[in-house]
Amino acid sequence: MELYLKLTSLLLILISLLIACDEAQPHLEQIRERGELRVLSRYGPTTYFVKGNELAGFEYDLAQLFAQYLNVKLKIIVPDNLGDLLTLIEQGKADMAAAGLAITPARQAKLEFGPVYQEVTQQLVYRNGNRIPQNITDLANGQLEVVADSSHVEQLNIYKEDIPELLWNENKELDSSGLLELVELEMIDYTIADSNEIAANLTLFPELRVAFDLSEPQSLAWAMPLSEDGSLSAEMITFFDQIVESGALDRLIEKYYGHIRRFDYIDTRTFYRRIQTRLPQYEQLFKGAAEQFGFDWRLLAAISYQESHWDPEAVSSTGVKGLMMLTLSTAEEMNIDNREDPAQSIYAGAGYLAAMAARLPERINEPDKTWIALAAYTLGLGHVEDARMLTENNKKMNQ
């Protein structure tokens, strides 16, 4: 019996020592040892979503870069709502949260934040054609709904100190995109969203309008538990220094937000109208050409819309014609005789794009090869090569 008690005591001591050693191990080393970075995020166009068969999103791509930098796999965890996400990261149930979180005093009291990577402003949104609120007091005349546990609730509580009659609903089920859609559908009068979220949703909801800003610019950053020992946050600082210096962060911002600056209200309405009226006439042709030449049919459709707005009789001042806006020399090269024939134009355009890609050096990998081939499609391979050489020479001169 005495031996049993001694062995039991020894076992308990060993277990305690093992737990203590694990707790003493730096957070960063724990991540590397398990080979996995556990990240909390949210579904949405500015954070994390499924695109075709692939995962995408600004926050997802940024977290993926960080995981690659740490040489570990990325595991994304999506809680039911924002409140759950904040609770889970506060409790240390994940390594970090990459969810477009604004740094606020209330959050800083509970969480550790990494480097700032973006600035946003809280904005009040209403629907085009409805009464335009001029200031915060006007919101008493309509239904205002915001995401529960968001920085927007914090901002409204500040206003409520001076405007006791200010009322709003807090929605635990929907994110900002969902509430923006409710405004578009006139199911609620107003919502508040961050400026980047509004910009990312305007192409989906073209009737939305911004009435005014509710906050000064706020910083977005990744969040960690306050219990984080500093090892992960220190590595995070080094990582952000590198992607800022290399331009990787700017490229990621351009990837997800660059198109927004080039798409206005009229463009959006025209685009959606032509998706309904013109695209169905040519969709099967795009799919057939895409299958033959190894492209995503939506890429070919996008090229055609950019070139001709899906107008088979389109003609430019320089003489290019048809759905894919082919030059006469390109038509001859692709062996077609009628550039205004939709089938000939689409298949020739796809074939020409494939030919441009095939002429590029093998060292150029995807997706860069497709982007360069697209540039060559529009400008010609010679001009693209001239631009490449100029860039290469400038790079050598600056070394």
N, C-alpha and C positions, 0 to 999 in steps of 0.2 A: 504493500500500500504506500509506504514511504517513497519507494522508487517511482511509483506511478505519479505521485504528487510532484516529485522533483522533475520528472520528464515533462509533465504538464506545464509546470512553471517555466521550464526551459523553453518549451515550444511557444508559450505566450510571449516570453522575452524576445525570441527570434522574430516572431510576427511583428511585434512592436518596433523592433529595430528596422525590419524591412520597410514598414510603413513610414517610419521616420526618415529613412534614407530616400524613399521615393518622394516624400514631401520636400526634402532638402534639395532634391535634384532640380536644377534650373528649369523653368517652364519651357524654354526653347529646346533644351536637351530632351525633355519628355516628348515634345512634338517630333523631333528627329528620330528618337528611339522607336516610337510607334509608327513612324513613316506616314503620318496623316495630319493634315491641318484641318481642324474642325471649325467650320465657319457658319454662323447664323446669318440668314439673309431673308429677303422678302421677294415675292413675285411682283414683277412690274417692269415697264419698259426702261426704267433707269437703273434697275438692279439686276434682276435674274429672270430669264424666261426661256422657253423652249422654242427654237427656230428650226422648223423642219424636223430633222432627227438629231439636232445638235443643241447643246446648252449655250446660252449667250446672255448678254447683258453687260452693262458697264461695270457694275460691281463684281459680277462673276468673272469677267475677263481680268480685272485688276487683281482679284484674289487668286486666280489661276497663275498669274505672273508671279505673285508672291510665293505661292506653293512651289513653283518651279525654281525660284530663287533659293528656297530652303531645301530643295531636292526631296520633296515629299509629295504625296498625293493630296488632292483637295477633296474634302467632303463637305457638301452644302446641306445645311439643315434649315428647313423652312417651318417655323412655328405657325400656329393658327392665326395669330394677330400680332400687332406691334407690341402690345402690352406684354404678351408672353415672351416675345423676343428679348425685350429689355430685362425682364425678370430672369430669364435663363442666362443671359450673359453676366448679369449682376451676381448670380449664384455660381458662376464659373462652370456652367454646364457645357461650354464650348470655349475654344481658344480665343475667338474674337467674333465680332459682328461686323459684317460688311453690308450695310443696308441703307446707305444714304442718310445717315444719322447726323442731324445738326447738333453742334456743341452748344448746350445751354447750361446755365448755372445749376439747374435742378439735376441735370444728368451728370454734370461734373462732380456732384456730391456723392454719386453712386458708382461712377464708371471712370476708367482711365481711357484717354483718347490718344490716338496716334497722330501723325502729321496731317495737316490740312491738305486736301487734294482738290477741293472745289468750293466755290462760294455761291450761295443761293439767297434769294429773298422770298419771304412769305408774301403771297399775293392773293387778293380776293377775286374770285371768278364768278361771272354771271353769264347769262345766255344772250347772244345778240338779238336785238329786237325788244328786249324787256327793259324795264326801268333801270337806269344806271345809278347805282349807289355812289354818292359823292364822298362819304366819309363813314367812319365806323358806326356813328349813331343811326345812319340810314338802315342798318341791318335789322333794326327792331321791326321794320315793316315787311320782313320776309322770313323764309325758313332757311336757316344757316345750319349746315351739317359738316362736321369735320371728323377726321380719323381719331379715335380714342387713343389716349396716351401719347399723342404726337406733340411736337414742339408748337404746333398751332394752338393746341389747348392751353399750353403755358402762356402763349402770347395773348390769347383771349382773356385769360384770368388777370393779366396785367391791365388790360383795358377795362375790365369789369370793376376794378377798384374805383374808377372814376365814372363809369357808366353802369350803375347797378341794374338797369333795365335790360342790359344786353343779355340775350339768351341764345343758346345753340344746342344742337343734338350731337352726341358723341357716338360714332358708329364703330363697333368692335369687329364687324364682319367685313367691311369693305376697306380697301386701301384708297389712296388719292385718285388713282385711275378710275376706280369704281364710282367714286363720288363725282368726279368730273363728268362721267357718262350720265349720271343722274341729272346734273345741271343741263347737259346737252338735250336730254329727253324731257326737260321741264318738270321733273319729278321733285326737285328741290330748287330753291331760288339761288342759293349761293353755297360755295365751299371755299376753303382756303387750301392752297397747295404751294409747294416750293416752285420757284421759277423754272428749274430744270425739268420738273415733272410736268408742268404746264406745257413747256416747249415740246417735250417728247410726245405729248398727247394731242397737240393741235392738229396734226394731220389726220388723226382718227375722229376728232370732234371739232370740225372747222367753225362751228357756231359759237364756240367759247370766246369770251372776252375777259381781259383783265381790267378791273375797275381801279384799283390802287394797290400800293405796297402797304403791308401791315408791319413790316420790320425793317431794320437795317440789314445789310448783308450778313448772313450767317455762314459759318464754316462747317463743311462736311468732313468727317474723319471716321476711321474705324474705331470701334470701341472694344475695350478689354475689361475684365474684372479688376476692381481696385486691389484685389489680392495678387495681381500679376507682379512677379518679382523684378520686373524691369528688363529681363533678358529678351523677351519677345518684342517689347516696345523699342528697345535699342536697335535690334535687327531691323525692325520696321522703318526706323529713321534712315538707316543706311540704304535700305531698299528704295525708299522714295527719293533719296538723294540721287541714286543711280538712274531711276527711270525719268526723273526730271532732267538730268544732265544729258541723257541719251535721246531724249525726245519721245520716249515710249509713252509717257503719260499724255503728252499733247496729241500723239497719234490716236490714242484710245478715245480721247475727248472728241477728236475730229470724226472718228468712226461712228460714234453714237449721237453726236450733236451737230456735226458739220452740215448735214443735209437740211436741218431745220432752218438754218439761216438763209437757205436758197429756195424755200418753199413758202409762198405767201397764201393768203386766204383764197384769192382767185385761182391760183394754181391748184389748191387742194380741192375746191369745188369742181373744177374742170376735170381733174384726175378721177375723182369718184364717179362723175357722170359718165366718163368715157370707159371706165371699168365696166359699167353696166350696159352701155350702148354699143361700144366698138369692140372691146376685147373678146367677147364671146364668139364673134365672127372668125377670129384668127387663132383662138386658143389651141385648137387641135393642130394647126400648122406649126405653131411654136413648139408644141410638145413633140411632134414628129421630127422636126429639125434638131431639137435638143437631144433626142435619143440617138439620132444618126451621128451627131458630131460630139457628143459627150458633154453637153452643158445642162445646167438647170434651165428649164423652159422659162422660168420667171426672169432669168437674166436676159434672155433674148427678148422677152416682152418688154422689159425695162429699157433695153437699148432702143427698141422700136418706138416706144413712147417718147423717149428723150429726143429721138431723131425726127419723128413725124407726127407725134400724138395719135398714132395708129390710123393715119390717113394714107391710103394706098396711092392717092393722086398728089401727094405733097411734092412740091418742087421748090428748091432753094434758088437764090439769086446766082449761085455758082454752078447750077445745073444738075446737082444731085437730086435723085428722084426716088419715090416709092416709100413703102413702109420702113425699109431699112436705110433709106437715103443713100443709095449706091451711086458712085460716079460711073461714067460711061466706061472708063478703063477697068474698073473693078468688075462691072457686068461682063465685059469681054473676057477678063481673066477667069471668071467663074462660069463662063460659057452659058449665059442667059441672054435672051433677046428682048425681053419686055420687063423693064424695071418696075412698071406699075402693076404687074401681076402679083398679087399677094404671095402666092406659093413660091414663085420664082424668087421674089425679093427676100423672103424669109430664109429659104434654104441657101441662097447665095450669100446672104449676110452671115448666117451661121458658119458656112464653109469658109468665108473670108476671115472671120474671127479665129477659127481653128487654124487657118494657115498662118495668121500672125503669131499665134501662140507657138506653133511648131517651129517657127524661124528663130525663136528666142533661145539663148544658150541654156543648156541643160542645168547649169548651176543655179538658175533662177527657179525657186520653188513656189508652190501655191501658198497663199493666195496672190503673191506678187506677180506671178506669171499672168494670171487672168487680168489683173489691173493694168499691167503694161500692154497686154494684147488689146485691151479696150482703148487705151490711149493711142495705140498704133492704128486701130480701126478708124478712129476719128481724124488723127493728125497725119497718119502715114508712118511706116516703120523708120524711114530716114530721119524724120524730125524727132522721133522718140530717141533714136540712137544719138543724134546731135545733142539732145538735152542730157542724155546719160553721160556722154563724153565731157560736156561742159561741167557737169556736177563733179565728175571724177577729177578733172583738172583743178577745179576750185578747192576740192578736198586736199589734193596734194600740195597746193600753194599754202594752205592754212596749217599744214602739219609742221 
